C-alpha cells in the first residue's frame, strides 16, 4: 500500500521547507558550537540539545513563516515580535530566574544566528523579485558564490583566531576546545590580529583552489573539452599546486618545529595527505559550483524567455490595434457619405478608442472598469453603423473598478463577433454578451449568430492572438473555448483577476 500526498499538501510542505531551511541551518550551527564546547560528546546529547533549542526557537520560526506570508505592516510587526520582543523577554527571564537560566539554551547567540538567517532569506527573496534594479543587482553580487566563499573564509579565520587567543599556547596544546572568550580577545587584540591574518592566508590558499576549479577547470576545460580533459586538468593542478600552496603555509609564523598547519602537520609538502586534502577540496567544490552555474544559467534563460514574451506580446498588440482603427474609420466613412448627424459623436468615440489604445493599451494592466468602458464605446460605434440589423444584449459585472486585467483582451471577443457575425450578414443578427465575477474569476460569454456561408469558416487571427496573449499573461490561470453550436458562434473565457489593493 503506497501513501501519496496530494499536490496541494506537497506544495504547502515545500513552501514551509523553503521558508524554514535557513533558520534550521542556524539552529544546527548553534547546537554544533555548543556541543563542541562540552567535554563529553555523544549523539544522544546532541539530539536532546537540538530538540530543546528547536522548541525554544519555535516562536521565532513561526514569526519568520508568518512574516513572509503576510504582506504589509502586520507581517513586519510579527517579524519584530518574533526576532526582537521574544528574545528580549527570554533574556529578561533568564536574568530573573536562575532555574530558567540553567535550563534554557536560547541565548543571545541563538537569537543573532536566527536573525542573520532570516535577514539573508529576506534579501534573497527580494533579489529574486527585483533583480533588474541597480540596488538589487548590488545585493545579488553580495550573494554570489564568490562572495559567499570569501565571507565564509573571513568568518572562519576570525573564529579560529578567537579560539587561539582564548587558549594558552594553542599550537602546542592540540587538540583545543572551540571556545572563544571575548574578554581575552579584547585584552590581546594585537595577538588576535596576528593569528587572524595567518588563518586568512590558509583560507586564501583554499580560495585559490576553488577559483581555479570554477574558472579554469570547469568553465574552460570541462565546458569545452569534456569530462576526460577535466579529470586530467584536475590531476595536473593537484600535483603541481599542492606543494606550492603547502610551502606558503609552512612559512606562517605560528608554525613550530614539531607542528605545522598543513594536513600532514609536518614540513613535508609532498606528503600524500596534503594531496588528498586538495583532491577533497576539488571533489567537494565541484558539485557546488556546477549546481550554482546551472542555477545562473536557468536564471539567464528565464530572463531571455521573459524578454521574448514581452516582445511577442507587443507584436500581438500591434496586430490588433490597427484592425480596430480600420474598422472604426470604415464606420466614420459610411456615416459621412450619408451625412449622418451621428458623425460628430462617432469622431468623439473614435478619439476615446484611440486614446485608450495608445495610452492604456501599452500598460501591463488596467482596471476592469476601464476595459468595459472601452467595450461600451466600441459597441456604440458598431450600433451606429449596423443600425437595426443587429440586436445587442449586454450584461456587465458589478464592482468592476475593484479588479485589474490586461488591456485589450475582452475587446477581441466582441470584435470577432462583429467581424464574422454582423458585418457579413445580410439579415437580422444577434450578439449576446455577458460578464460575471465569481470568487475573483471573470467569466465572459459571447454568442453571435452566423450567416449561412460563414458557419464553417475559421474565426480569423483575432482569437489566435487572444489565445497567445492569454498564454503569455495568464498561464495556468485561464480557460478559453470557441466553437460553433446551432449556427451560432460561442466564445467563453474564464480568467483569474488581480484585485486592486490600496497603495
C-alpha distance (Angstrom), angle and dihedral (degrees) to the residues before:
residue distance angle dihedral
X1 . . .
X2 3.78 . .
X3 3.78 123.2 .
X4 3.78 114.0 -146.3
X5 3.77 127.9 -176.2
X6 3.77 119.4 -134.5
X7 3.79 118.6 -109.9
X8 3.81 91.7 -111.4
X9 3.81 93.3 50.9
X10 3.81 91.3 47.0
X11 3.79 89.7 51.9
X12 3.81 92.2 50.6
X13 3.81 93.1 47.3
X14 3.80 90.8 48.6
X15 3.80 90.8 50.6
X16 3.83 91.2 50.3
X17 3.80 92.5 48.6
X18 3.80 92.1 48.6
X19 3.80 90.2 48.9
X20 3.82 96.8 48.0
X21 3.82 101.3 35.5
X22 3.82 96.9 93.4
X23 3.81 92.5 46.3
X24 3.81 91.9 48.6
X25 3.79 88.7 53.9
X26 3.82 89.5 51.1
X27 3.81 91.1 52.1
X28 3.80 92.6 48.9
X29 3.81 90.1 48.9
X30 3.80 90.2 52.6
X31 3.80 91.9 47.6
X32 3.82 92.0 47.4
X33 3.82 91.9 52.9
X34 3.81 91.4 49.0
X35 3.80 91.5 46.4
X36 3.80 92.9 52.1
X37 3.80 91.5 53.7
X38 3.82 92.6 58.6
X39 3.80 121.3 91.7
X40 3.80 94.0 -140.5
X41 3.79 112.4 52.0
X42 3.80 122.9 -174.1
X43 3.77 138.5 154.7
X44 3.80 93.9 -117.1
X45 3.81 91.6 52.0
X46 3.81 90.5 49.4
X47 3.82 90.8 50.1
X48 3.81 92.8 49.5
X49 3.80 91.6 49.1
X50 3.78 91.2 48.5
X51 3.81 92.5 49.2
X52 3.80 93.5 48.1
X53 3.82 94.4 47.2
X54 3.79 89.9 46.4
X55 3.81 89.5 53.1
X56 3.80 93.1 47.9
X57 3.79 91.0 46.7
X58 3.81 94.7 49.8
X59 3.85 94.1 100.1
X60 3.80 88.8 54.8
X61 3.80 92.3 46.9
X62 3.80 90.9 49.5
X63 3.80 92.0 47.6
X64 3.80 90.5 50.9
X65 3.80 92.0 50.8
X66 3.81 94.9 46.6
X67 3.82 93.7 43.2
X68 3.81 92.3 58.7
X69 3.80 92.1 42.3
X70 3.81 97.2 50.0
X71 3.79 116.0 59.1
X72 3.78 126.2 -149.6
X73 3.79 131.9 23.6
X74 3.78 94.7 -29.3
X75 3.79 91.1 61.7
X76 3.82 91.4 47.9
X77 3.81 91.8 50.3
X78 3.80 91.3 49.0
X79 3.81 90.2 50.7
X80 3.81 92.9 50.7
X81 3.78 90.3 47.1
X82 3.79 92.5 54.3
X83 3.80 99.8 40.0
X84 3.82 102.2 34.3
X85 3.80 111.6 17.5
X86 3.82 97.8 42.9
X87 3.85 95.7 47.2
X88 3.81 89.9 46.8
X89 3.80 91.8 52.0
X90 3.80 90.4 46.9
X91 3.81 92.0 52.2
X92 3.80 91.4 47.8
X93 3.80 91.1 50.4
X94 3.79 90.0 47.8
X95 3.80 92.1 55.4
X96 3.82 92.6 44.8
X97 3.81 100.4 44.8
X98 3.86 118.7 46.5
X99 3.80 92.5 -166.3
X100 3.79 91.8 55.0
X101 3.81 90.3 45.6
X102 3.80 90.1 53.4
X103 3.80 93.3 48.5
X104 3.81 103.2 37.6
X105 3.80 122.6 90.3
X106 3.80 95.8 -178.3
X107 3.79 102.8 103.0
X108 3.79 137.1 154.1
X109 3.81 89.9 -81.1
X110 3.81 90.6 56.9
X111 3.80 92.4 49.6
X112 3.81 92.1 48.5
X113 3.81 93.3 49.2
X114 3.81 91.3 50.1
X115 3.80 91.8 44.7
X116 3.81 92.3 53.0
X117 3.81 91.1 46.8
X118 3.81 92.4 50.7
X119 3.81 93.5 46.9
X120 3.82 91.6 48.8
X121 3.81 89.8 48.9
X122 3.81 90.7 51.4
X123 3.80 92.7 47.9
X124 3.80 91.6 49.8
X125 3.82 90.2 51.4
X126 3.79 90.4 48.2
X127 3.80 92.3 49.9
X128 3.80 91.3 49.2
X129 3.81 91.6 53.9
X130 3.81 100.5 39.6
X131 3.79 106.1 27.8
X132 3.81 94.9 139.1
X133 3.82 98.3 69.5
X134 3.81 120.1 88.1
X135 3.79 93.9 -120.0
X136 3.79 91.8 50.2
X137 3.79 91.4 47.5
X138 3.81 88.6 53.5
X139 3.82 91.4 50.6
X140 3.79 89.2 45.8
X141 3.80 90.0 56.6
X142 3.81 88.8 51.7
X143 3.81 87.8 57.9
X144 3.80 94.6 47.1
X145 3.79 118.9 121.9
X146 3.82 91.9 -108.7
X147 3.80 92.2 51.8
X148 3.80 92.2 47.2
X149 3.81 91.1 50.3
X150 3.80 91.9 50.2
X151 3.80 91.0 46.5
X152 3.81 92.5 50.6
X153 3.80 91.5 48.3
X154 3.80 90.0 48.6
X155 3.82 92.8 50.3
X156 3.82 91.1 43.8
X157 3.81 92.0 53.2
X158 3.82 91.8 47.1
X159 3.81 92.6 49.7
X160 3.80 94.7 49.0
X161 3.79 91.1 44.9
X162 3.82 87.9 53.9
X163 3.81 91.6 48.1
X164 3.81 92.4 49.9
X165 3.82 92.8 48.2
X166 3.82 89.4 49.9
X167 3.83 92.2 54.0
X168 3.79 127.5 70.9
X169 3.81 111.0 -118.7
X170 3.84 91.9 -15.2
X171 3.80 97.4 -175.3
X172 3.81 93.9 59.1
X173 3.82 95.4 38.2
X174 3.81 97.2 64.6
X175 2.97 128.5 -169.5
X176 3.81 97.6 41.1
X177 3.80 131.3 -175.0
X178 3.80 117.5 -102.7
X179 3.81 94.5 -118.7
X180 3.83 125.9 136.3
X181 3.80 121.3 -160.0
X182 3.79 109.3 -161.8
X183 3.80 93.2 -158.6
X184 3.82 91.8 57.6
X185 3.79 90.5 48.0
X186 3.80 90.3 55.0
X187 3.81 94.1 44.3
X188 3.81 93.6 47.6
X189 3.79 99.8 33.4
X190 3.82 94.2 141.5
X191 3.81 89.8 53.9
X192 3.79 88.4 46.8
X193 3.82 90.2 56.4
X194 3.82 89.3 46.0
X195 3.79 91.0 57.5
X196 3.80 93.5 38.9
X197 3.80 97.9 59.2
X198 3.81 91.0 48.3
X199 3.79 93.0 52.2
X200 3.82 86.7 45.9
X201 3.83 88.3 58.0
X202 3.81 90.0 52.8
X203 3.81 88.8 49.0
X204 3.81 90.1 49.1
X205 3.82 89.4 56.0
X206 3.80 89.3 53.3
X207 3.82 90.5 47.1
X208 3.81 90.4 51.1
X209 3.81 90.2 57.9
X210 3.80 90.6 47.2
X211 3.83 91.6 49.5
X212 3.80 91.7 48.5
X213 3.79 91.3 49.1
X214 3.79 94.7 49.2
X215 3.79 104.1 40.0
X216 3.80 102.3 29.1
X217 3.79 110.6 22.7
X218 3.82 98.5 35.5
X219 3.81 106.6 26.6
X220 3.80 97.9 38.4
X221 3.79 108.8 22.1
X222 3.82 104.3 28.8
X223 3.82 94.9 38.7
X224 3.80 95.4 47.7
X225 3.82 104.7 29.4
X226 3.81 107.4 24.6
X227 3.77 138.7 -123.4
X228 3.82 98.3 -47.9
X229 3.78 92.1 56.2
X230 3.82 89.9 46.2
X231 3.82 92.8 52.7
X232 3.79 90.5 47.2
X233 3.80 92.2 48.2
X234 3.78 91.1 47.8
X235 3.80 92.1 50.8
X236 3.82 91.6 49.7
X237 3.82 91.2 47.9
X238 3.80 93.1 51.0
X239 3.80 93.6 47.9
X240 3.82 95.0 46.9
X241 3.80 102.8 35.3
X242 3.81 101.6 40.7
X243 3.83 95.4 72.3
X244 3.81 91.6 42.6
X245 3.81 95.6 51.5
X246 3.80 91.5 40.3
X247 3.80 90.0 54.6
X248 3.81 91.0 56.2
X249 3.82 89.9 51.4
X250 3.82 92.1 51.6
X251 3.82 89.6 56.4
X252 3.81 92.2 63.4
X253 3.84 112.8 115.8
X254 3.80 94.7 -131.4
X255 3.80 91.1 67.1
X256 3.81 115.0 101.8
X257 3.81 128.4 -158.2
X258 3.79 93.7 -100.5
X259 3.81 97.7 39.8
X260 3.82 138.8 35.9
X261 3.79 134.1 178.0
X262 3.79 93.9 -114.2
X263 3.81 117.4 112.5
X264 3.84 86.6 -109.6
X265 3.86 89.4 52.4
X266 3.83 90.5 -140.0
X267 3.79 137.7 80.0
X268 3.81 95.8 -95.0
X269 3.81 101.8 112.4
X270 3.82 89.5 -176.1
X271 3.81 94.7 57.6
X272 3.84 111.5 134.2
X273 3.81 92.1 -125.6
X274 3.81 89.6 62.6
X275 3.80 91.1 55.4
X276 3.80 90.4 46.3
X277 3.81 90.0 52.5
X278 3.82 92.0 53.7
X279 3.79 90.1 46.6
X280 3.81 89.4 51.8
X281 3.82 90.8 51.5
X282 3.80 91.2 53.7
X283 3.81 92.1 44.1
X284 3.82 92.5 51.5
X285 3.81 97.2 41.4
X286 3.81 96.3 46.2
X287 3.85 99.0 71.1
X288 3.82 90.2 41.8
X289 3.81 91.5 52.1
X290 3.80 92.6 44.6
X291 3.81 91.7 50.1
X292 3.81 91.7 49.2
X293 3.81 92.4 46.2
X294 3.81 89.6 50.7
X295 3.81 90.6 51.0
X296 3.80 91.4 50.1
X297 3.80 90.9 48.1
X298 3.81 92.4 49.7
X299 3.81 89.7 48.6
X300 3.80 91.7 51.4
X301 3.81 91.4 48.0
X302 3.82 90.4 49.5
X303 3.80 90.8 52.3
X304 3.80 91.0 49.4
X305 3.81 90.7 48.9
X306 3.81 90.4 49.3
X307 3.79 92.3 51.4
X308 3.81 90.0 48.0
X309 3.80 90.3 50.1
X310 3.80 91.7 50.6
X311 3.79 91.0 49.0
X312 3.80 91.6 48.3
X313 3.81 90.3 47.9
X314 3.80 91.2 53.4
X315 3.80 90.5 49.5
X316 3.80 90.6 51.3
X317 3.81 91.2 50.9
X318 3.79 89.9 49.8
X319 3.81 89.0 53.8
X320 3.81 91.7 52.2
X321 3.81 102.8 42.2
X322 3.84 98.1 59.5
X323 3.80 90.2 51.9
X324 3.82 90.8 57.9
X325 3.77 90.0 49.5
X326 3.80 94.3 49.2
X327 3.81 92.6 49.1
X328 3.80 92.2 49.5
X329 3.80 93.1 46.8
X330 3.80 88.3 52.9
X331 3.81 88.3 54.3
X332 3.79 91.0 50.6
X333 3.80 91.7 47.3
X334 3.80 91.6 52.5
X335 3.81 92.7 50.4
X336 3.79 95.3 47.3
X337 3.81 90.0 52.4
X338 3.80 90.1 57.1
X339 3.82 94.3 40.5
X340 3.79 92.0 -122.1
X341 3.81 119.4 -175.5
X342 3.80 87.3 -138.1
X343 3.80 92.7 70.4
X344 3.86 95.0 92.8
X345 3.80 90.5 50.0
X346 3.77 89.2 49.2
X347 3.81 90.8 52.0
X348 3.82 91.0 52.2
X349 3.79 92.5 48.3
X350 3.78 89.9 46.7
X351 3.82 88.5 53.9
X352 3.81 89.2 52.2
X353 3.79 90.3 51.0
X354 3.78 93.3 49.6
X355 3.80 92.3 45.2
X356 3.78 91.6 52.8
X357 3.79 92.8 44.4
X358 3.80 95.6 48.1
X359 3.81 99.1 41.1
X360 3.80 111.0 20.5
X361 3.79 94.2 30.1
X362 3.79 90.9 66.0
X363 3.81 93.4 55.8
X364 3.76 122.3 97.0
X365 3.80 91.8 -125.5
X366 3.79 141.6 5.3
X367 3.76 132.7 -175.1
X368 3.77 116.7 -84.8
X369 3.80 87.1 -121.6
X370 3.82 90.6 61.2
X371 3.78 91.5 50.1
X372 3.81 90.7 49.3
X373 3.81 91.7 49.7
X374 3.77 88.1 53.4
X375 3.80 90.3 51.6
X376 3.80 90.5 49.4
X377 3.82 91.5 54.5
X378 3.78 89.7 48.0
X379 3.81 92.4 50.4
X380 3.80 90.8 48.0
X381 3.80 90.4 54.6
X382 3.78 92.6 47.7
X383 3.82 92.1 46.9
X384 3.82 90.0 56.5
X385 3.76 91.6 52.2
X386 3.82 99.5 41.8
X387 3.80 94.6 42.5
X388 3.79 113.8 -177.0
X389 3.78 94.1 -16.8
X390 3.80 95.3 88.2
X391 3.80 127.2 50.3
X392 3.82 110.4 -153.9
X393 3.80 122.4 -163.6
X394 3.80 116.2 -173.2
X395 3.79 133.7 178.9
X396 3.79 119.9 -176.2
X397 3.83 128.0 -163.5
X398 3.78 124.2 -109.5
X399 3.82 123.6 -114.2
X400 3.79 91.9 21.7
X401 3.81 89.6 156.2
X402 3.83 90.1 69.5
X403 3.81 95.6 66.9
X404 3.79 137.3 66.2
X405 3.81 125.2 -140.9
X406 3.80 136.1 170.8
X407 3.84 110.1 -93.9
X408 3.79 125.5 -107.1
X409 3.80 95.9 18.3
X410 3.80 105.2 110.3
X411 3.79 93.8 41.0
X412 3.81 89.3 66.8
X413 3.80 90.4 65.1
X414 3.81 92.2 49.5
X415 3.80 93.8 43.6
X416 3.81 90.2 50.0
X417 3.81 90.5 53.9
X418 3.82 91.7 54.9
X419 3.78 95.5 41.6
X420 3.80 96.3 52.1
X421 3.80 101.8 23.1
X422 3.81 110.5 32.6
X423 3.81 107.6 25.6
X424 3.84 98.1 53.6
X425 3.81 93.5 40.5
X426 3.83 120.1 103.9
X427 3.77 94.4 -172.0
X428 3.81 138.2 47.3
X429 3.79 115.1 -52.7
X430 3.79 138.0 -179.3
X431 3.81 138.8 -142.1
X432 3.80 121.6 -168.4
X433 3.80 114.7 -170.3
X434 3.81 123.7 178.5
X435 3.81 133.1 171.6
X436 3.79 127.2 -168.5
X437 3.82 133.6 176.4
X438 3.78 117.3 -148.1
X439 3.83 122.8 171.7
X440 3.78 92.7 -22.7
X441 3.80 95.8 -46.9
X442 3.78 124.4 112.8
X443 3.79 117.5 -141.9
X444 3.81 115.7 -163.6
X445 3.81 121.3 -173.5
X446 3.78 122.7 -176.1
X447 3.81 124.9 178.7
X448 3.79 123.0 -179.7
X449 3.78 132.2 172.9
X450 3.79 119.1 -116.1
X451 3.82 130.4 -144.0
X452 3.76 114.3 -116.0
X453 3.78 93.5 -110.4
X454 3.82 91.0 50.2
X455 3.79 100.3 49.2
X456 3.80 95.2 96.9
X457 3.78 100.5 35.0
X458 3.80 120.4 106.2
X459 3.80 117.0 -105.9
X460 3.83 94.6 -115.0
X461 3.80 132.4 -123.3
X462 3.82 96.0 -48.0
X463 3.79 96.5 81.6
X464 3.80 91.6 39.5
X465 3.78 89.0 56.2
X466 3.80 88.7 47.6
X467 3.81 91.6 52.3
X468 3.78 91.4 50.5
X469 3.81 94.4 47.2
X470 3.80 91.0 48.7
X471 3.81 89.9 50.5
X472 3.80 89.7 53.0
X473 3.80 98.6 41.4
X474 3.82 104.9 29.0
X475 3.79 105.1 27.9
X476 3.80 107.7 173.8
X477 3.82 90.9 -1.1
X478 3.80 102.9 84.6
X479 3.80 145.2 53.8
X480 3.80 123.9 -156.3
X481 3.78 127.1 -176.2
X482 3.80 128.6 174.3
X483 3.80 123.7 177.0
X484 3.79 145.2 141.7
X485 3.80 117.4 -103.8
X486 3.82 125.8 170.8
X487 3.81 92.2 -13.8
X488 3.80 90.2 -52.9
X489 3.76 130.7 110.3
X490 3.81 111.4 -127.3
X491 3.80 119.6 -164.0
X492 3.78 120.6 179.9
X493 3.80 125.2 -179.4
X494 3.79 127.8 -177.5
X495 3.80 120.6 -179.8
X496 3.79 139.2 161.7
X497 3.79 113.7 -105.9
X498 3.81 127.1 -147.2
X499 3.81 114.4 -127.3
X500 3.79 119.2 -125.7
X501 3.79 107.3 -116.5
X502 3.75 125.7 -163.9
X503 3.83 113.9 -106.7
